[in-house]
């Protein structure tokens, strides 16, 4: 087991406070390691808040179901299984709500990024160019189903990228996508 580096003043402070070193470490370093693919319990996502240029729009599964659907099969390195997701291209969602993701907005895309956040406050960052086909080989979708069924404990929405080697930038229980400019 790895131990945290501890300074002399920290140890002296513990002595004066009457706290043992092992009790202090047990409060800061977990004794068991949670497997990478396990997640703390959280409320499932029921709506997706998309914010573009400061304007927020709440999307439902019905809103996304009315758009053209894309199906991708990806390997989930955490579960060591192949999974098939269906949903809407993230670029198509952005285009419909105000940011066309294509060559006409290339300069804006180069200076923009998006933050995707789950209900458990887990969040990831994508460059907007990563979701445009002429810039990135991967397919990034807002999935609403896996294997033809609703996502279940993953909420109503899940962000999935077909080219990530590990699903660490996938966001289960996706609740918000905010596009920001670095300008």
FIMI-513935 format. One record per residue (C-alpha): x negated, y negated, z negated. Coordinates in Angstrom, 2 decimals. Each point is the difference from the previous one (the first is absolute). Example, Ala and Ser with C-alpha at 12.3 -4.5 7.8 and 13.67 -1.06 7.14 Angstrom:
BEGIN
+---------+---------+---------+
:    east :   north :      up :
+---------+---------+---------+
:  -12.30 :    4.50 :   -7.80 :
:   -1.37 :   -3.44 :    0.66 :
+---------+---------+---------+
This chain:
BEGIN
+---------+---------+---------+
:    east :   north :      up :
+---------+---------+---------+
:    0.00 :    0.00 :    0.00 :
:   -1.28 :   -3.47 :    0.83 :
:   -0.37 :   -2.51 :   -2.83 :
:    0.29 :   -3.74 :    0.35 :
:   -3.13 :   -2.06 :   -0.61 :
:    0.27 :   -1.68 :   -3.39 :
:   -1.94 :   -3.02 :   -1.24 :
:   -1.57 :   -0.40 :   -3.45 :
:    2.26 :   -2.97 :   -0.90 :
:    3.03 :    2.12 :    0.90 :
:   -1.15 :    2.81 :   -2.33 :
:   -0.76 :   -2.46 :   -2.81 :
:    3.44 :   -1.51 :    0.44 :
:    1.54 :    3.46 :   -0.32 :
:   -1.93 :    0.64 :   -3.22 :
:    1.25 :   -3.23 :   -1.55 :
:    3.53 :    0.68 :    1.20 :
:   -0.06 :    3.51 :   -1.46 :
:    0.61 :    1.70 :    3.34 :
:   -2.03 :    3.00 :    1.01 :
:   -1.80 :    0.13 :    3.34 :
:    1.97 :    3.08 :    1.11 :
:    3.33 :   -1.64 :   -0.85 :
:   -0.95 :   -3.09 :    2.01 :
:   -1.08 :    2.07 :    3.00 :
:    3.16 :    2.12 :   -0.16 :
:    2.00 :   -3.21 :    0.37 :
:   -1.84 :   -1.11 :    3.14 :
:   -1.00 :    3.20 :    1.84 :
:    2.74 :    2.54 :    0.72 :
:   -0.79 :    3.48 :   -1.27 :
:    1.71 :    1.72 :    2.95 :
:   -0.25 :   -1.15 :    3.57 :
:    3.24 :   -0.34 :    1.92 :
:   -0.24 :    1.69 :    3.39 :
:   -0.29 :   -2.46 :    2.89 :
:    3.40 :    0.84 :    1.46 :
:    1.95 :   -0.27 :   -3.25 :
:    1.78 :   -3.26 :   -0.66 :
:    1.47 :   -1.48 :   -3.14 :
:    3.79 :    0.17 :   -0.11 :
:    1.73 :   -3.01 :    1.49 :
:    3.36 :   -1.09 :    1.31 :
:    0.49 :    0.99 :    3.65 :
:   -0.02 :   -2.81 :    2.52 :
:    3.45 :   -0.89 :    1.32 :
:   -0.76 :   -3.10 :    2.08 :
:   -3.03 :   -1.34 :    1.83 :
:   -0.80 :   -3.72 :   -0.34 :
:   -1.84 :   -1.25 :    3.07 :
:   -1.56 :   -3.46 :   -0.36 :
:   -1.22 :   -1.84 :    3.11 :
:   -1.00 :   -3.66 :   -0.02 :
:    1.49 :   -0.36 :   -3.48 :
:    3.41 :    1.32 :    1.08 :
:    1.15 :    3.16 :   -1.79 :
:    2.41 :    2.50 :    1.55 :
:    1.26 :    3.10 :   -1.79 :
:    0.26 :    3.04 :    2.26 :
:    2.00 :    3.15 :   -0.57 :
:   -0.38 :    3.51 :    1.38 :
:    2.93 :   -0.82 :    2.33 :
:   -1.93 :   -3.03 :    1.35 :
:   -3.00 :    2.19 :    0.81 :
:    2.14 :    2.87 :    1.32 :
:    1.49 :   -2.38 :    2.59 :
:   -3.49 :   -0.61 :    1.45 :
:   -1.92 :    2.35 :    2.33 :
:   -1.43 :    2.90 :   -2.00 :
:   -3.51 :    1.47 :    0.13 :
:   -1.02 :    3.40 :   -1.34 :
:   -3.57 :    0.79 :   -1.02 :
:   -1.65 :    3.08 :   -1.46 :
:   -2.85 :   -0.72 :   -2.39 :
:   -2.23 :    2.04 :   -2.28 :
:    0.41 :   -0.94 :   -3.65 :
:   -3.44 :    0.59 :   -1.49 :
:    1.38 :   -0.21 :   -3.54 :
:    2.48 :    2.84 :    0.45 :
:   -2.04 :    1.79 :    2.71 :
:    3.09 :    0.28 :    2.22 :
:    1.20 :   -1.41 :    3.28 :
:    3.04 :   -2.26 :   -0.34 :
:    2.36 :   -1.37 :    2.65 :
:    1.42 :   -3.47 :   -0.62 :
:    2.57 :   -1.99 :    1.97 :
:    0.60 :   -3.71 :   -0.19 :
:   -0.67 :   -3.29 :    1.74 :
:   -3.32 :   -1.31 :    1.25 :
:   -1.13 :   -2.68 :   -2.43 :
:   -0.84 :   -2.23 :    2.97 :
:    3.60 :    0.33 :    1.24 :
:    1.33 :   -1.03 :   -3.42 :
:   -2.26 :   -3.07 :   -0.05 :
:    0.96 :   -0.90 :    3.59 :
:    3.73 :    0.24 :   -0.70 :
:   -0.28 :   -2.30 :   -3.00 :
:   -2.28 :   -2.68 :    1.44 :
:   -3.55 :    1.17 :    0.72 :
:   -0.44 :    1.66 :    3.38 :
:   -3.01 :    2.27 :   -0.35 :
:   -1.46 :   -0.07 :    3.49 :
:   -2.56 :   -1.79 :    2.15 :
:    2.00 :   -3.28 :   -0.12 :
:   -0.68 :   -0.32 :   -3.73 :
:   -3.54 :    1.41 :    0.07 :
:   -1.68 :   -3.02 :   -1.65 :
:    2.62 :   -0.14 :   -2.76 :
:   -0.35 :    3.75 :   -0.60 :
:   -3.78 :   -0.31 :   -0.36 :
:    0.54 :   -2.45 :   -2.84 :
:    2.90 :    1.77 :   -1.69 :
:    0.36 :    2.88 :   -2.39 :
:    2.84 :    1.69 :   -1.75 :
:    0.45 :    1.28 :   -3.50 :
:    2.21 :    3.07 :   -0.38 :
:    1.22 :    0.69 :   -3.54 :
:    1.81 :    2.89 :   -1.63 :
:    2.40 :   -0.01 :   -2.93 :
:   -2.84 :    1.19 :   -2.27 :
:   -1.96 :   -3.18 :    0.91 :
:   -2.48 :    2.05 :    2.08 :
:   -0.96 :   -2.19 :    2.94 :
:   -2.22 :    0.15 :    3.07 :
:   -1.24 :   -2.44 :    2.61 :
:    0.02 :    0.35 :    3.78 :
:   -1.36 :   -2.38 :    2.57 :
:    2.90 :   -0.78 :    2.33 :
:   -2.15 :    1.17 :    2.94 :
:    0.02 :    3.49 :   -1.55 :
:    3.63 :    0.42 :    0.91 :
:   -0.29 :   -1.08 :    3.64 :
:   -0.60 :    2.73 :    2.57 :
:   -2.62 :   -1.83 :    2.08 :
:   -2.12 :   -0.57 :   -3.13 :
:    0.47 :    3.19 :   -2.04 :
:    0.40 :    3.66 :    0.99 :
:    2.19 :    0.79 :   -2.98 :
:    3.74 :   -0.15 :   -0.27 :
:    1.27 :   -1.83 :   -3.08 :
:    3.66 :    0.58 :   -0.78 :
:    2.50 :   -0.87 :   -2.66 :
:    1.26 :    3.53 :   -0.51 :
:    3.54 :    0.72 :   -1.14 :
:   -0.16 :    3.80 :    0.23 :
:   -2.42 :    2.90 :   -0.25 :
:    0.72 :    3.29 :    1.72 :
:    3.40 :   -1.34 :    1.08 :
:    1.12 :   -0.66 :   -3.58 :
:    0.05 :   -3.15 :   -2.16 :
:   -3.26 :   -0.68 :   -1.81 :
:    1.36 :    1.02 :   -3.42 :
:   -2.31 :   -1.00 :   -2.85 :
:   -1.98 :   -2.15 :    2.43 :
:    2.95 :   -2.43 :    0.07 :
:    1.83 :   -1.20 :    3.09 :
:   -3.15 :   -1.33 :    1.73 :
:   -3.60 :    1.12 :    0.32 :
:   -2.84 :   -1.63 :    1.93 :
:   -2.01 :    2.61 :    1.91 :
:   -3.07 :   -0.44 :    2.26 :
:   -0.85 :    2.87 :    2.36 :
:   -3.71 :   -0.84 :    0.17 :
:   -0.91 :   -0.29 :   -3.67 :
:   -2.07 :    3.05 :   -0.99 :
:    1.54 :   -0.09 :   -3.48 :
:    3.45 :   -1.32 :   -0.91 :
:   -1.44 :   -2.63 :   -2.34 :
:    1.51 :   -2.84 :    2.08 :
:    3.37 :    1.70 :    0.28 :
:    2.52 :   -1.64 :   -2.32 :
:    2.75 :    2.13 :   -1.46 :
:    3.10 :   -1.72 :   -1.37 :
:   -0.85 :   -2.90 :    2.30 :
:    1.84 :   -3.07 :   -1.23 :
:   -1.72 :   -3.03 :    1.57 :
:   -2.09 :   -1.02 :    2.99 :
:   -1.38 :   -3.52 :   -0.01 :
:   -1.89 :   -1.42 :    2.98 :
:   -2.58 :   -2.64 :   -0.87 :
:   -2.40 :   -2.13 :    2.01 :
:   -3.64 :   -0.46 :   -0.91 :
:    0.04 :   -3.47 :    1.55 :
+---------+---------+---------+
